[in-house]
Amino acid sequence: MDELTGEIETIIYYNEINSYTIARMITHEDEITIVGYLPFVNVGDNLTVCGEYVMHKDYGRQFKVETFKKNIPETPDALERYLANGNIKWVGPKIAEKIIEKFGEETVYILEKEPEKLATIKGITEEKAMEISASFIENKELWKIVSFLEEIGISASYAKRVYELYGTNAIDEIKSDPYRLIDVVRGINFKTIDEAALKIGVNSDDEQRIIYGIKYALLLATYNGHTCVIKENLTDFVSTLLQISENTIKEFLNQMKIRRLVVIEKRDEEEWVYLTEYYEAEEFIAGKLIILDNVKNRKRIDNIEEKLEKIEKINEIELSDKQREAIYAVNENNVCVITGGPGTGKTTIIKNIIDLYKNEGKKVVLCAPTGRAAKRMTETTGEDAKTLHRLLQISKIDDAKYINEGINIQPIDADVIIVDETSMIDLALMKYLLMGIYEGTKLVLARRCRPISVSRTW
């Protein structure tokens, strides 16, 4: 692994959600484009980055960052550029120049230990001096959080999330209970956290260790698309993971059930264990689908056979019996699932549903879980399709804790909502979609499967 030290000259791209960054960095020998997850990095920052050189097919040689740490700027000039980048409250280029001109190499000491002296500079009040100092110290704490997480094997891409949850006390919070990172970092390696916890003196039979070991196992199952696990399989896995007895795990499972951390449901002589938030989300989805389907069908089209025949003539197509059956099912019911693989006529069904309801003056909304799927839907139907996130006006959802958070969902203005590629929708996104649907709106869920069919069973 190679190591570079240099100053960030330009931020070319920065992703606000995950902190993925493309930047130009000047080293003593070279100027190189660096790419990677770099939270809290700004123009003027001095970094030491570890990683490897890669060749991008369009942009040429780049340095892919695996880990990094921030350094205090080494010279007054570098410190001035750092202060001038707009990241320190009340400090812009002119104030930065005045601070460096007055305090020079003592600037960092003044900012941290004697901020009242900043008030001797024209334009800085005593109140502003204290706020400048607090802002500088806060930024320095952020650097420490990134370095600390890197040391225990947590990607810098999660540093922003950790800071937002725990603030400048993040390091102390995590040291006091490393297992809480299971709730924060999706896909985290439990063994990494466990080793860190055991090193600081956590006992192998510690309550938090066992509870989070169970939560980790259940979360691991969700990454593979499962919302629950057979109890016997769960206890066997956690026993191996934590090297403790299955009886101990079962005792803790009962405690977690009482505390509503998990739900244990008996089905067909087997017990299934859910994280409570997943169980409640499933309950909501099932309940909302039933409500939507049972409400009075106010969007039903009369004489649909004649109207569909007219559309066939206009479009110069002849629908198959299966395609007609699917369209009639959508007309008679508020919620339908249409399945069919490439070439089976699923797109033709959707296009005819759109034409039918638009001819009746109804508003049809098309959407899909990904940008690629939405674009393909637009291309095949000739109608605008949105991603579900754009339609619902929400950002990325990828953590269990978001499933039952009180995210504000705007109701969807539509008579008919057609969702393509529904097999790609996870539990949280499905819940938020259903939260946004008015009772009385028709919902058509389309997914790939052979042969073509229509279903109302859920």
Secondary structure, DSSP 8 states (H G I E B T S, - for coil): -EEEEEEEEEEEEE-TTT-EEEEEEEESS-EEEEEEE-TT--TT-EEEEEEEEEEETTTEEEEEEEEEEEE--SSHHHHHHHHTTS-STT--HHHHHHHHHHHGGGHHHHHHH-GGGGGGSTT--HHHHHHHHHHHHHHHHHHHHHHHHHHTT--GGGHHHHHHHHGGGHHHHHHH-GGGHHHHSTT--HHHHHHHHHHTT--TT-HHHHHHHHHHHHHHHHHTT-SEEEHHHHHHHHHHHHT--HHHHHHHHHHHHHTTSEEEEEETTEEEEEEHHHHHHHHHHHHHHHHHHHS--TT--TTHHHHHHHHHHHHT----HHHHHHHHHHHH-SEEEEE--TTSSHHHHHHHHHHHHHHTT--EEEEESSHHHHHHHHHHHSS-EEEHHHHHT-----SGGGTTS---------SEEEE--GGG--HHHHHHHHHT--TT-EEEEEE--SS-EEE---
